[in-house]
């Protein structure tokens, strides 16, 4: 008996439809042989399952637009390291043992608990994404706990030399931006979203109502701060007034950027310029310098929480506890060096 020919569509393509996992899947090609090759390749992929690098790439395409400009680089790095580790391994073949070994590898390289945990979060999300999108039956990362006794990272303060250099550069555009961050304590996105209408000289306040998120694009997008606590009024210090007021623009203009907020490219160029000048500090470090200023001035933790826009008082308490410990260490050093 002659073999039944495969259905040929009006456009000349051969087609075979199979029901896979309850869904009709059409395979088309210019010849019957190519159709059968496509079916064989599909079955092989189904048997092997999605590879980790493929799942990670799809996850990143979905995730990146929803990340803040501060978070995206860290997530990208964590994803890159995970891909280097697991590569083309099918996600279904990952085991709790292999994932635990990866976390211990990171720990042995000296990464702090916060860094290892962030890498773990990214790995867990990629595996969960594979379960949702590619029918992987189990998220092996969900069965693993973070290794115990990982070192806690210490916040790095700008050195006194760096702070003095920032003060000296106050009459330059880049230096003005750094001084603003240091004397306002605003997050990067909050500072970039500020208009002159938000800079209230009469009441000596900075009204923080928005934040700028780049979300993978050069021109940022304005949104509400990440928590309700982010919407706040910050003291417009007289020292900052003296630096900023000579540059005051129209109410609707952005303090840093003009008619539009500063772009991502312009911000990275600014970073590169002051790094070349020997100022290797980050906006978060300058925010920590502001927290130190509050501590040195004896501002209570609850007031500091409101000024810093922390959603949880415990975050502010952690900063203050660290600063107290530093003061005790400095006092011990003075006493040990004293000749009495």
C-alpha positions, 0 to 999 in steps of 0.5 A: 500500500502506498504511503499516505502523503503529508498534507500540503498547504496552498502555499506549498509548505508541508504540514503535520499537526501533533497534539503535545501536552494537550495543545495542537502544534503545527510543524511546517517545512518545504519538504516532508523530510524537513517536517519530520526533522523538525518533529524529531528536533522538537522531541529531543528538546522536550526530552532534554528540556530547556537549558539554564542559559536559555531560561536565564536569557528569557528571564532577563528579557522579562525581568530587566524592564521592571528593575530599578537602575540601581538593582539592574546591574547587580541582577545582571552580574548575578545572572551572568555568574549563574550562567557561567556555572550552569551553562547548558545544563538542562534546568530539570537536571539541577539538584539541590546539591549542585545549587548548594555547591554553587552558593558555597563556592560564592561564599568561599570566594569571600562574598558577603551574605548580602551578595550571596543572597542576591545571587541566590534570589536571581538563581531561584527566580530563573528556576521558577521562571523555567517551571512556569514557562517551560514546564519544568516540574520542580524548582530545585533552588526552592529546596535550598537554604542560604549557607550559615555564618556568611560574613556581613558586609560593612557599609563603606563610608567615603574617606575624610579625604574624599569628603573634603575633595567633594566639598572643594569641587562644589563649584563644578557641575559634577561636584555640585551633584555629589554635594547635593547627595551628601547633604540631602541623603536622597537616593539617586533616583529621587535626586534625579527626579527633583524639580526646582518646584520641589526645592522649597526655599521658603520652608527650607525643605526638599519635597520628595514625591517621585523617583527616576527609574531607567529600566534598561532605557537611556531616558528614565521613567518617573514613578512614585518611590519604592515605598510610601516612606519614600514620599517625604520632606527633607531638610534643605540645609543652609549649607546646601542652599548656599551651593544650590540656590545660585543655580536655581532654574524655572519651577518645572525644570529638573535640578539635574538635567534641565528640561528633562531629567538627567539621562542614564548615559549622562549619569554614567559619564558623570560617574566616570569623570569623577572616578578619573578625578580620584573620587571612587564613591557611589551615591549610596556611600554619600547617602551613608555619609548623610546618615552619619551626619544625622548620627553625629548631630544626635538626631533620633532614630525615628526622625532619621528614618523619616529623613532617609525614607526607610520603610522599616525602622530596623534599617535605620537602627542597623545604620546607627548601630554600625556607627555606634560600634565605629565610635567605640572602636575609635574611642578604644584606639584613642585610649590605647594610644594615650600615654597615662 
